[in-house]
């Protein structure tokens, strides 16, 4: 068992050394199927990515499609009608995940097993319309809601979508009942607006009634697209929100 350490900031503002463990045999090789075998797991992501992840030098690139051109899920051949084909087993849903979303979810799961080790995260990046984007700039955790909300207005002129991920809190309808909404599981973020601090609600919305059919509270979720921060002078809560077309525009899975 090999180990390495890296500093991690504590809630009190100090730092501590976090040990990331890498299980290896006495010959220095990982056991078959070892969850800490970074190289083999990253290569497996490529094999399962349907072309959405490529190896470039010592980097793994996620090729991000336009979120405005994501197509509905493929259907099974006519010999087996009625059930969509699941491309990746990262969701309880039987619907198809777009390759890039599924690959991003697999990357997040890999990084979580490595305790979000910065060295591991720095091996990944996104590529959108020819632009290379560092993983932290492309993909952020909703535990960083305050930081994201403060940065988002400065990203108004960026030319690439943003990927955010969190944990499902509730699924419900709003308005006249024709808008379906996923809310993240906590509202701990704050944003300064019009001279006061407002809590931030993180939501993913859709007009498609099938979008959240298979999503359950406690699931992990990942969505990328054109996120925006909504604030109003008299509203007590700000919203960090994303509109999506359907279940093929969202990745969900169980840890």
Phi and psi in degrees as GROMACS dihedral restraints (atoms count N, CA, C in turn):
[ dihedral_restraints ]
;  ai    aj    ak    al  type     phi  dphi    fc
    3     4     5     6     1   -95.5    20    10
    4     5     6     7     1   155.0    20    10
    6     7     8     9     1  -136.1    20    10
    7     8     9    10     1   158.7    20    10
    9    10    11    12     1  -146.7    20    10
   10    11    12    13     1   156.1    20    10
   12    13    14    15     1  -124.7    20    10
   13    14    15    16     1   154.1    20    10
   15    16    17    18     1  -147.8    20    10
   16    17    18    19     1   152.1    20    10
   18    19    20    21     1   -71.9    20    10
   19    20    21    22     1   142.1    20    10
   21    22    23    24     1  -131.7    20    10
   22    23    24    25     1   130.2    20    10
   24    25    26    27     1   -71.3    20    10
   25    26    27    28     1   135.8    20    10
   27    28    29    30     1   -93.8    20    10
   28    29    30    31     1   162.8    20    10
   30    31    32    33     1   -56.2    20    10
   31    32    33    34     1   -27.7    20    10
   33    34    35    36     1   -83.2    20    10
   34    35    36    37     1    -0.4    20    10
   36    37    38    39     1   101.0    20    10
   37    38    39    40     1   -10.1    20    10
   39    40    41    42     1   -86.6    20    10
   40    41    42    43     1  -169.2    20    10
   42    43    44    45     1  -129.8    20    10
   43    44    45    46     1   155.1    20    10
   45    46    47    48     1  -138.9    20    10
   46    47    48    49     1   157.4    20    10
   48    49    50    51     1   -88.7    20    10
   49    50    51    52     1   122.2    20    10
   51    52    53    54     1  -101.7    20    10
   52    53    54    55     1   128.4    20    10
   54    55    56    57     1   -94.3    20    10
   55    56    57    58     1   121.1    20    10
   57    58    59    60     1   -98.6    20    10
   58    59    60    61     1   126.6    20    10
   60    61    62    63     1   -99.0    20    10
   61    62    63    64     1   137.8    20    10
   63    64    65    66     1  -126.8    20    10
   64    65    66    67     1   105.7    20    10
   66    67    68    69     1   -74.3    20    10
   67    68    69    70     1   122.5    20    10
   69    70    71    72     1  -134.5    20    10
   70    71    72    73     1   160.1    20    10
   72    73    74    75     1   -81.1    20    10
   73    74    75    76     1   177.7    20    10
   75    76    77    78     1   -65.7    20    10
   76    77    78    79     1   -18.5    20    10
   78    79    80    81     1   -89.6    20    10
   79    80    81    82     1     6.1    20    10
   81    82    83    84     1    82.6    20    10
   82    83    84    85     1    10.8    20    10
   84    85    86    87     1  -108.4    20    10
   85    86    87    88     1   150.9    20    10
   87    88    89    90     1   -75.6    20    10
   88    89    90    91     1   145.9    20    10
   90    91    92    93     1   -65.1    20    10
   91    92    93    94     1   151.6    20    10
   93    94    95    96     1   -56.8    20    10
   94    95    96    97     1   130.4    20    10
   96    97    98    99     1    80.3    20    10
   97    98    99   100     1     6.3    20    10
   99   100   101   102     1   -60.1    20    10
  100   101   102   103     1   129.4    20    10
  102   103   104   105     1   -70.5    20    10
  103   104   105   106     1   -13.3    20    10
  105   106   107   108     1  -101.7    20    10
  106   107   108   109     1    11.4    20    10
  108   109   110   111     1   -84.6    20    10
  109   110   111   112     1    88.0    20    10
  111   112   113   114     1   -57.2    20    10
  112   113   114   115     1   -49.2    20    10
  114   115   116   117     1   -59.6    20    10
  115   116   117   118     1   -49.9    20    10
  117   118   119   120     1   -65.7    20    10
  118   119   120   121     1   -37.1    20    10
  120   121   122   123     1   -68.8    20    10
  121   122   123   124     1   -39.2    20    10
  123   124   125   126     1   -66.0    20    10
  124   125   126   127     1   -39.7    20    10
  126   127   128   129     1   -65.7    20    10
  127   128   129   130     1   -34.5    20    10
  129   130   131   132     1   -66.4    20    10
  130   131   132   133     1   -37.0    20    10
  132   133   134   135     1   -59.2    20    10
  133   134   135   136     1   -42.8    20    10
  135   136   137   138     1   -60.4    20    10
  136   137   138   139     1   -46.7    20    10
  138   139   140   141     1   -61.6    20    10
  139   140   141   142     1   -34.9    20    10
  141   142   143   144     1   -91.7    20    10
  142   143   144   145     1     2.5    20    10
  144   145   146   147     1   -87.1    20    10
  145   146   147   148     1    -8.4    20    10
  147   148   149   150     1    53.7    20    10
  148   149   150   151     1    39.2    20    10
  150   151   152   153     1    87.7    20    10
  151   152   153   154     1     2.0    20    10
  153   154   155   156     1   -86.6    20    10
  154   155   156   157     1   -10.3    20    10
  156   157   158   159     1  -129.5    20    10
  157   158   159   160     1   133.5    20    10
  159   160   161   162     1  -131.0    20    10
  160   161   162   163     1   155.6    20    10
  162   163   164   165     1   -98.7    20    10
  163   164   165   166     1   119.2    20    10
  165   166   167   168     1  -124.5    20    10
  166   167   168   169     1   105.7    20    10
  168   169   170   171     1    63.1    20    10
  169   170   171   172     1  -125.0    20    10
  171   172   173   174     1  -100.7    20    10
  172   173   174   175     1    15.6    20    10
  174   175   176   177     1  -111.3    20    10
  175   176   177   178     1   152.7    20    10
  177   178   179   180     1  -112.3    20    10
  178   179   180   181     1   119.9    20    10
  180   181   182   183     1  -105.9    20    10
  181   182   183   184     1   128.6    20    10
  183   184   185   186     1   -91.2    20    10
  184   185   186   187     1   118.3    20    10
  186   187   188   189     1   -86.1    20    10
  187   188   189   190     1   113.1    20    10
  189   190   191   192     1   -95.6    20    10
  190   191   192   193     1   121.1    20    10
  192   193   194   195     1   -79.9    20    10
  193   194   195   196     1   167.6    20    10
  195   196   197   198     1   -66.1    20    10
  196   197   198   199     1   128.2    20    10
  198   199   200   201     1   -67.3    20    10
  199   200   201   202     1   -13.1    20    10
  201   202   203   204     1   -87.0    20    10
  202   203   204   205     1    -4.7    20    10
  204   205   206   207     1  -124.7    20    10
  205   206   207   208     1    24.3    20    10
  207   208   209   210     1   -76.6    20    10
  208   209   210   211     1   127.5    20    10
  210   211   212   213     1   -89.1    20    10
  211   212   213   214     1   157.4    20    10
  213   214   215   216     1   -61.3    20    10
  214   215   216   217     1   166.7    20    10
  216   217   218   219     1   -67.0    20    10
  217   218   219   220     1   149.8    20    10
  219   220   221   222     1   -68.9    20    10
  220   221   222   223     1   155.8    20    10
  222   223   224   225     1  -107.7    20    10
  223   224   225   226     1   156.6    20    10
  225   226   227   228     1   -68.7    20    10
  226   227   228   229     1   158.5    20    10
  228   229   230   231     1   -56.2    20    10
  229   230   231   232     1   159.8    20    10
  231   232   233   234     1   -61.4    20    10
  232   233   234   235     1   -19.7    20    10
  234   235   236   237     1   -69.8    20    10
  235   236   237   238     1   -19.6    20    10
  237   238   239   240     1  -132.4    20    10
  238   239   240   241     1    70.7    20    10
  240   241   242   243     1   -74.2    20    10
  241   242   243   244     1   160.6    20    10
  243   244   245   246     1    91.7    20    10
  244   245   246   247     1   -10.5    20    10
  246   247   248   249     1  -126.5    20    10
  247   248   249   250     1   122.1    20    10
  249   250   251   252     1   -64.1    20    10
  250   251   252   253     1   157.6    20    10
  252   253   254   255     1   -94.1    20    10
  253   254   255   256     1   123.1    20    10
  255   256   257   258     1   -81.8    20    10
  256   257   258   259     1   119.9    20    10
  258   259   260   261     1   -80.2    20    10
  259   260   261   262     1   -31.0    20    10
  261   262   263   264     1  -137.2    20    10
  262   263   264   265     1   139.1    20    10
  264   265   266   267     1   -91.1    20    10
  265   266   267   268     1    61.9    20    10
  267   268   269   270     1  -119.0    20    10
  268   269   270   271     1    12.3    20    10
  270   271   272   273     1  -145.9    20    10
  271   272   273   274     1   152.1    20    10
  273   274   275   276     1   -78.0    20    10
  274   275   276   277     1   -12.2    20    10
  276   277   278   279     1   -73.7    20    10
  277   278   279   280     1   145.2    20    10
  279   280   281   282     1   -86.8    20    10
  280   281   282   283     1    -3.8    20    10
  282   283   284   285     1   -76.4    20    10
  283   284   285   286     1   156.1    20    10
  285   286   287   288     1   -74.2    20    10
  286   287   288   289     1   135.9    20    10
  288   289   290   291     1   -95.0    20    10
  289   290   291   292     1   141.3    20    10
  291   292   293   294     1   -62.5    20    10
  292   293   294   295     1   146.7    20    10
  294   295   296   297     1   -55.5    20    10
  295   296   297   298     1   -43.7    20    10
  297   298   299   300     1   -64.9    20    10
  298   299   300   301     1   -41.1    20    10
  300   301   302   303     1   -65.0    20    10
  301   302   303   304     1   -44.6    20    10
  303   304   305   306     1   -63.1    20    10
  304   305   306   307     1   -39.8    20    10
  306   307   308   309     1   -66.8    20    10
  307   308   309   310     1   -40.9    20    10
  309   310   311   312     1   -61.6    20    10
  310   311   312   313     1   -39.0    20    10
  312   313   314   315     1   -63.9    20    10
  313   314   315   316     1   -39.9    20    10
  315   316   317   318     1   -65.9    20    10
  316   317   318   319     1   -38.4    20    10
  318   319   320   321     1   -62.8    20    10
  319   320   321   322     1   -43.7    20    10
  321   322   323   324     1   -61.7    20    10
  322   323   324   325     1   -39.7    20    10
  324   325   326   327     1   -67.1    20    10
  325   326   327   328     1   -38.8    20    10
  327   328   329   330     1   -62.0    20    10
  328   329   330   331     1   -48.4    20    10
  330   331   332   333     1   -64.0    20    10
  331   332   333   334     1   -34.3    20    10
  333   334   335   336     1   -65.4    20    10
  334   335   336   337     1   -38.8    20    10
  336   337   338   339     1   -64.5    20    10
  337   338   339   340     1   -26.3    20    10
  339   340   341   342     1   -95.5    20    10
  340   341   342   343     1    19.7    20    10
  342   343   344   345     1    55.7    20    10
  343   344   345   346     1    35.5    20    10
  345   346   347   348     1    52.2    20    10
  346   347   348   349     1    38.9    20    10
  348   349   350   351     1   -54.6    20    10
  349   350   351   352     1   124.3    20    10
  351   352   353   354     1   -56.4    20    10
  352   353   354   355     1   -35.9    20    10
  354   355   356   357     1   -62.8    20    10
  355   356   357   358     1   -39.7    20    10
  357   358   359   360     1   -69.1    20    10
  358   359   360   361     1   -44.5    20    10
  360   361   362   363     1   -62.0    20    10
  361   362   363   364     1   -34.8    20    10
  363   364   365   366     1   -72.1    20    10
  364   365   366   367     1    -7.4    20    10
  366   367   368   369     1   -81.9    20    10
  367   368   369   370     1    -8.8    20    10
  369   370   371   372     1  -113.9    20    10
  370   371   372   373     1   149.8    20    10
  372   373   374   375     1  -154.0    20    10
  373   374   375   376     1   167.0    20    10
  375   376   377   378     1  -108.8    20    10
  376   377   378   379     1   152.7    20    10
  378   379   380   381     1  -129.7    20    10
  379   380   381   382     1   122.8    20    10
  381   382   383   384     1  -133.2    20    10
  382   383   384   385     1   122.3    20    10
  384   385   386   387     1    51.4    20    10
  385   386   387   388     1    40.0    20    10
  387   388   389   390     1    85.3    20    10
  388   389   390   391     1    -7.6    20    10
  390   391   392   393     1   -93.4    20    10
  391   392   393   394     1   136.2    20    10
  393   394   395   396     1   -95.0    20    10
  394   395   396   397     1   129.2    20    10
  396   397   398   399     1  -125.7    20    10
  397   398   399   400     1   127.3    20    10
  399   400   401   402     1   -60.7    20    10
  400   401   402   403     1   150.3    20    10
  402   403   404   405     1   -59.5    20    10
  403   404   405   406     1   -44.7    20    10
  405   406   407   408     1   -63.2    20    10
  406   407   408   409     1   -28.8    20    10
  408   409   410   411     1   -77.6    20    10
  409   410   411   412     1   -27.5    20    10
  411   412   413   414     1   -87.0    20    10
  412   413   414   415     1   -41.8    20    10
  414   415   416   417     1  -125.4    20    10
  415   416   417   418     1   124.1    20    10
  417   418   419   420     1  -132.6    20    10
  418   419   420   421     1   151.3    20    10
  420   421   422   423     1   -88.0    20    10
  421   422   423   424     1   141.4    20    10
  423   424   425   426     1   -69.3    20    10
  424   425   426   427     1    -5.3    20    10
  426   427   428   429     1   -69.3    20    10
  427   428   429   430     1   -12.6    20    10
  429   430   431   432     1  -102.0    20    10
  430   431   432   433     1    30.9    20    10
  432   433   434   435     1   -55.8    20    10
  433   434   435   436     1   -44.3    20    10
  435   436   437   438     1   -61.7    20    10
  436   437   438   439     1   -47.1    20    10
  438   439   440   441     1   -63.0    20    10
  439   440   441   442     1   -40.8    20    10
  441   442   443   444     1   -64.6    20    10
  442   443   444   445     1   -43.6    20    10
  444   445   446   447     1   -63.8    20    10
  445   446   447   448     1   -35.3    20    10
  447   448   449   450     1   -73.7    20    10
  448   449   450   451     1   -27.7    20    10
  450   451   452   453     1   -87.5    20    10
  451   452   453   454     1   -29.2    20    10
  453   454   455   456     1   -56.7    20    10
  454   455   456   457     1   -42.9    20    10
  456   457   458   459     1   -59.7    20    10
  457   458   459   460     1   -30.3    20    10
  459   460   461   462     1   -74.5    20    10
  460   461   462   463     1   -16.5    20    10
  462   463   464   465     1   -92.1    20    10
  463   464   465   466     1    11.4    20    10
  465   466   467   468     1   -58.7    20    10
  466   467   468   469     1   -28.0    20    10
  468   469   470   471     1  -101.5    20    10
  469   470   471   472     1    10.3    20    10
  471   472   473   474     1   -71.4    20    10
  472   473   474   475     1   154.7    20    10
  474   475   476   477     1  -110.4    20    10
  475   476   477   478     1    20.6    20    10
  477   478   479   480     1  -135.9    20    10
  478   479   480   481     1   150.9    20    10
  480   481   482   483     1   -70.9    20    10
  481   482   483   484     1   163.2    20    10
  483   484   485   486     1  -114.8    20    10
  484   485   486   487     1   142.6    20    10
  486   487   488   489     1  -108.9    20    10
  487   488   489   490     1   125.3    20    10
  489   490   491   492     1  -123.0    20    10
  490   491   492   493     1   149.0    20    10
  492   493   494   495     1  -141.4    20    10
  493   494   495   496     1   153.5    20    10
  495   496   497   498     1  -164.0    20    10
  496   497   498   499     1  -152.6    20    10
  498   499   500   501     1  -124.1    20    10
  499   500   501   502     1   133.7    20    10
  501   502   503   504     1   -66.0    20    10
  502   503   504   505     1   129.2    20    10
  504   505   506   507     1   -97.4    20    10
  505   506   507   508     1   -64.8    20    10
  507   508   509   510     1  -136.8    20    10
  508   509   510   511     1   155.6    20    10
  510   511   512   513     1  -122.5    20    10
  511   512   513   514     1   124.0    20    10
  513   514   515   516     1  -153.9    20    10
  514   515   516   517     1  -177.0    20    10
  516   517   518   519     1  -113.9    20    10
  517   518   519   520     1   154.4    20    10
  519   520   521   522     1  -133.7    20    10
  520   521   522   523     1   174.4    20    10
  522   523   524   525     1    65.2    20    10
  523   524   525   526     1  -130.4    20    10
  525   526   527   528     1   -88.8    20    10
  526   527   528   529     1    11.3    20    10
  528   529   530   531     1    95.2    20    10
  529   530   531   532     1     3.1    20    10
  531   532   533   534     1  -104.0    20    10
  532   533   534   535     1     8.0    20    10
  534   535   536   537     1  -119.1    20    10
  535   536   537   538     1   128.4    20    10
  537   538   539   540     1  -106.5    20    10
  538   539   540   541     1   137.2    20    10
  540   541   542   543     1  -135.6    20    10
  541   542   543   544     1   132.8    20    10
  543   544   545   546     1  -103.7    20    10
  544   545   546   547     1   125.6    20    10
  546   547   548   549     1  -108.5    20    10
  547   548   549   550     1   137.9    20    10
  549   550   551   552     1   -66.6    20    10
  550   551   552   553     1   162.0    20    10
  552   553   554   555     1   -80.1    20    10
  553   554   555   556     1    -5.4    20    10
  555   556   557   558     1  -149.1    20    10
  556   557   558   559     1   159.0    20    10
  558   559   560   561     1  -128.0    20    10
  559   560   561   562     1    61.6    20    10
  561   562   563   564     1   -94.0    20    10
  562   563   564   565     1    -9.7    20    10
  564   565   566   567     1   -76.9    20    10
  565   566   567   568     1   154.4    20    10
  567   568   569   570     1  -132.3    20    10
  568   569   570   571     1   147.6    20    10
  570   571   572   573     1  -136.9    20    10
  571   572   573   574     1   140.4    20    10
  573   574   575   576     1   -84.1    20    10
  574   575   576   577     1   127.9    20    10
  576   577   578   579     1  -153.5    20    10
  577   578   579   580     1   130.1    20    10
  579   580   581   582     1    53.0    20    10
  580   581   582   583     1    39.5    20    10
  582   583   584   585     1    79.8    20    10
  583   584   585   586     1    11.7    20    10
  585   586   587   588     1  -144.1    20    10
  586   587   588   589     1   158.8    20    10
  588   589   590   591     1   -93.4    20    10
  589   590   591   592     1   135.8    20    10
  591   592   593   594     1  -123.6    20    10
  592   593   594   595     1   143.1    20    10
  594   595   596   597     1   -69.4    20    10
  595   596   597   598     1   153.9    20    10
  597   598   599   600     1  -113.0    20    10
  598   599   600   601     1   128.9    20    10
  600   601   602   603     1  -103.8    20    10
  601   602   603   604     1   128.1    20    10
  603   604   605   606     1  -100.3    20    10
  604   605   606   607     1   121.8    20    10
  606   607   608   609     1  -137.2    20    10
  607   608   609   610     1   148.9    20    10
  609   610   611   612     1  -118.9    20    10
  610   611   612   613     1   127.8    20    10
  612   613   614   615     1  -124.1    20    10
  613   614   615   616     1   154.9    20    10
  615   616   617   618     1  -154.9    20    10
  616   617   618   619     1   151.7    20    10
  618   619   620   621     1   -92.4    20    10
  619   620   621   622     1    -5.1    20    10
  621   622   623   624     1   -88.9    20    10
  622   623   624   625     1   118.5    20    10
  624   625   626   627     1   -65.3    20    10
  625   626   627   628     1   -16.5    20    10
  627   628   629   630     1   -86.5    20    10
  628   629   630   631     1    -7.8    20    10
  630   631   632   633     1   -58.1    20    10
  631   632   633   634     1   -45.2    20    10
  633   634   635   636     1  -113.3    20    10
  634   635   636   637     1    20.0    20    10
  636   637   638   639     1   -56.6    20    10
  637   638   639   640     1   -40.7    20    10
  639   640   641   642     1  -101.0    20    10
  640   641   642   643     1     9.0    20    10
  642   643   644   645     1   -93.0    20    10
  643   644   645   646     1   137.0    20    10
  645   646   647   648     1  -123.3    20    10
  646   647   648   649     1   149.2    20    10
  648   649   650   651     1   -55.1    20    10
  649   650   651   652     1   136.4    20    10
  651   652   653   654     1    97.1    20    10
  652   653   654   655     1   -16.7    20    10
  654   655   656   657     1   -64.8    20    10
  655   656   657   658     1   153.6    20    10
  657   658   659   660     1   -85.1    20    10
  658   659   660   661     1   146.2    20    10
  660   661   662   663     1  -134.6    20    10
  661   662   663   664     1   153.7    20    10
  663   664   665   666     1  -144.4    20    10
  664   665   666   667     1   128.8    20    10
  666   667   668   669     1  -139.8    20    10
  667   668   669   670     1   138.6    20    10
  669   670   671   672     1  -126.8    20    10
  670   671   672   673     1   150.7    20    10
  672   673   674   675     1   162.2    20    10
  673   674   675   676     1  -152.3    20    10
  675   676   677   678     1   -95.4    20    10
  676   677   678   679     1    83.3    20    10
  678   679   680   681     1   -71.8    20    10
  679   680   681   682     1   148.1    20    10
  681   682   683   684     1  -143.3    20    10
  682   683   684   685     1   155.5    20    10
  684   685   686   687     1  -103.1    20    10
  685   686   687   688     1   118.2    20    10
  687   688   689   690     1  -102.1    20    10
  688   689   690   691     1   127.9    20    10
  690   691   692   693     1  -136.7    20    10
  691   692   693   694     1   148.9    20    10
  693   694   695   696     1  -137.8    20    10
  694   695   696   697     1   146.0    20    10
  696   697   698   699     1   -54.9    20    10
  697   698   699   700     1   -37.4    20    10
  699   700   701   702     1  -101.6    20    10
  700   701   702   703     1    -1.6    20    10
  702   703   704   705     1   -82.7    20    10
  703   704   705   706     1   130.2    20    10
  705   706   707   708     1   -74.6    20    10
  706   707   708   709     1   -19.1    20    10
  708   709   710   711     1  -125.7    20    10
  709   710   711   712     1   133.2    20    10
  711   712   713   714     1   -89.3    20    10
  712   713   714   715     1   159.5    20    10
  714   715   716   717     1  -125.6    20    10
  715   716   717   718     1   130.4    20    10
  717   718   719   720     1  -101.7    20    10
  718   719   720   721     1   111.2    20    10
  720   721   722   723     1  -135.9    20    10
  721   722   723   724     1   155.8    20    10
  723   724   725   726     1  -137.6    20    10
  724   725   726   727     1   131.0    20    10
  726   727   728   729     1   -97.3    20    10
  727   728   729   730     1   133.1    20    10
  729   730   731   732     1  -128.6    20    10
  730   731   732   733     1   161.1    20    10
  732   733   734   735     1   -82.6    20    10
  733   734   735   736     1   -37.2    20    10
  735   736   737   738     1  -174.1    20    10
  736   737   738   739     1  -170.9    20    10
  738   739   740   741     1   -64.1    20    10
  739   740   741   742     1   -21.3    20    10
  741   742   743   744     1   -74.8    20    10
  742   743   744   745     1    -6.0    20    10
  744   745   746   747     1  -104.5    20    10
  745   746   747   748     1    13.0    20    10
  747   748   749   750     1  -143.6    20    10
  748   749   750   751     1   138.1    20    10
  750   751   752   753     1  -106.2    20    10
  751   752   753   754     1   133.9    20    10
  753   754   755   756     1  -133.6    20    10
  754   755   756   757     1   150.3    20    10
  756   757   758   759     1  -161.4    20    10
  757   758   759   760     1   169.4    20    10
  759   760   761   762     1  -107.7    20    10
  760   761   762   763     1   133.2    20    10
